Amino acid sequence: MPYPIAAVLFDLDGTLVDTAPDFVQPINQLRAQEGLPALTAQVIRTQVSNGAKALVQLALSLDHQQSGFEQARSQLLELYHQVIGEQAQLFPGIAELLTTLESKSIPWGIVTNKPWYLTERLLENMELSSRTSVTICPEHVKNTKPDPEPLLLACHKLKIDPYHAVYVGDHQRDISAGNSAGMLTVAASYGYVEADHDITQWHADHAISRADLLLAWLDELNWQRNQEP
């Protein structure tokens, strides 16, 4: 029997929103303070999904156990907080998808490992906070992705069965979390996927090279899941 899709959930950085441009200035500001040359936007882009620790390591070649790491991390996040949302934008095709979901009264939401204070500010600056039906950040759970807990919490808040939800992400931990939660999973190769990562090995139900292809796939499915739970 068919199972109607009841919600679509997204990872944030690299899936729903192209946030990488917002990190270019803060990272290169850190490097300039140390007399280091600027990094290209493309180099920075590949590490955004890996979080602040990876970005500090990229910027200053500091390991998280080294002296000065936490100070650099705090400074990076403060610099980022000052410019968040100024350059970020929805990936092409996402705006149309969100409008379609809303027209079908299908809730959409965000499940991210990005801290709440940054997520909240980004969504407010992009005028998305009033549109998302649920937003789950690390502060809301004990275990973050790849654990399924954040996704299960999102479905609990939406009052839907996880089997009726779709989760879209650009990192293997997103797909692992979605699969463990029993959701349909979509790997977004247009996001911040590192060159040596093979998304075919992530065991997603589907993969898309452009965000607009997600809408085409959902239309092809007739907005329902036909497999047995």
HUBELQUI-V147241 format. One record per residue. N is the residue number from 1. PHI is phi in whole degrees, -180 to 180 (none if undefined). D_CENTER is the distance of its C-alpha to the mean C-alpha in Angstrom with 1 decimal. Layout:
BEGIN
N	PHI	D_CENTER
N	PHI	D_CENTER
END
This chain:
BEGIN
1	none	31.4
2	-78	28.3
3	-121	25.5
4	-60	24.0
5	-73	20.2
6	-104	19.8
7	-166	16.1
8	-124	12.9
9	-112	9.7
10	-128	6.1
11	-68	2.7
12	-93	2.7
13	-69	3.8
14	89	5.3
15	-126	4.9
16	-86	6.2
17	-122	7.4
18	-84	9.1
19	-92	9.4
20	-54	11.4
21	-58	14.7
22	-70	14.7
23	-89	14.9
24	-62	17.9
25	-63	20.5
26	-60	19.8
27	-67	19.7
28	-73	22.8
29	-67	24.5
30	-61	24.3
31	-66	25.7
32	-63	28.4
33	-64	29.6
34	-100	30.3
35	74	32.0
36	-99	29.3
37	-71	28.6
38	-67	25.5
39	-95	22.7
40	-75	21.6
41	-60	18.3
42	-67	17.7
43	-63	18.3
44	-65	15.9
45	-55	13.1
46	-69	13.3
47	-108	12.6
48	-60	9.8
49	-69	7.3
50	-88	10.4
51	91	10.7
52	-63	13.8
53	-61	16.3
54	-67	15.6
55	-71	15.8
56	-67	19.0
57	-63	20.3
58	-64	19.6
59	-70	21.3
60	-124	24.3
61	55	24.5
62	-102	24.7
63	-80	24.1
64	-64	22.8
65	-94	26.3
66	-80	28.1
67	-63	29.8
68	92	28.0
69	-65	24.5
70	-65	23.6
71	-64	25.3
72	-66	23.4
73	-64	20.1
74	-62	21.2
75	-67	22.5
76	-61	19.3
77	-66	17.3
78	-68	20.2
79	-64	20.4
80	-66	16.8
81	-59	17.3
82	-70	20.3
83	-116	18.6
84	-59	15.1
85	88	14.6
86	-72	17.7
87	-112	16.4
88	-65	12.9
89	-155	12.9
90	-63	11.5
91	-66	11.5
92	-55	14.9
93	97	15.5
94	-69	12.8
95	-58	15.4
96	-65	17.9
97	-63	15.8
98	-63	15.1
99	-63	18.8
100	-65	19.9
101	-59	18.1
102	-65	19.8
103	-69	23.1
104	-93	23.0
105	59	22.4
106	-100	19.4
107	-66	17.0
108	-127	13.3
109	-153	10.8
110	-127	7.6
111	-127	7.2
112	-137	5.5
113	-92	7.8
114	-77	8.2
115	-55	11.8
116	-60	13.0
117	-65	15.3
118	-80	12.8
119	-61	10.4
120	-59	13.6
121	-66	15.1
122	-62	12.4
123	-65	12.5
124	-65	16.2
125	-68	16.7
126	-98	15.0
127	58	17.0
128	-112	14.3
129	-62	15.1
130	-85	18.1
131	-100	16.5
132	-72	13.8
133	-84	15.8
134	-157	13.9
135	-137	11.3
136	-116	11.1
137	-122	10.7
138	-56	12.6
139	-66	15.8
140	-93	16.0
141	-137	16.5
142	-86	18.6
143	-124	16.4
144	-93	12.7
145	-55	10.8
146	-84	12.4
147	-65	14.8
148	-76	14.6
149	-51	15.8
150	-62	12.7
151	-71	12.5
152	-66	16.3
153	-65	16.4
154	-59	14.4
155	-66	16.9
156	-61	19.7
157	-67	19.0
158	-83	18.9
159	62	22.0
160	-130	21.1
161	-77	21.5
162	-54	18.3
163	-63	20.2
164	-95	19.9
165	-113	16.2
166	-116	13.7
167	-121	10.2
168	-116	8.1
169	-153	5.9
170	-112	6.9
171	-139	8.3
172	-59	11.4
173	-65	10.6
174	-65	8.2
175	-69	11.3
176	-60	13.7
177	-64	12.6
178	-63	12.7
179	-63	16.0
180	-65	17.4
181	-82	16.8
182	87	18.7
183	-88	16.2
184	-73	16.1
185	-119	13.3
186	-130	12.1
187	-90	11.1
188	-98	9.8
189	-75	12.1
190	-76	11.8
191	-81	8.7
192	-94	9.4
193	-84	11.5
194	-69	14.5
195	-58	17.9
196	-91	19.3
197	-96	16.6
198	-104	17.9
199	-67	15.4
200	-68	18.6
201	-91	19.0
202	-85	15.9
203	65	17.9
204	-77	15.5
205	-72	17.6
206	-157	16.7
207	-134	15.1
208	-132	14.7
209	-95	15.3
210	-141	14.8
211	-63	12.8
212	-67	16.2
213	-71	17.1
214	-65	15.1
215	-63	17.6
216	-62	20.4
217	-67	19.5
218	-64	19.4
219	-64	22.7
220	-64	24.1
221	-76	23.4
222	60	25.1
223	57	22.2
224	-150	23.4
225	-107	23.2
226	-102	26.5
227	-71	26.3
228	-70	28.0
229	-73	26.0
END
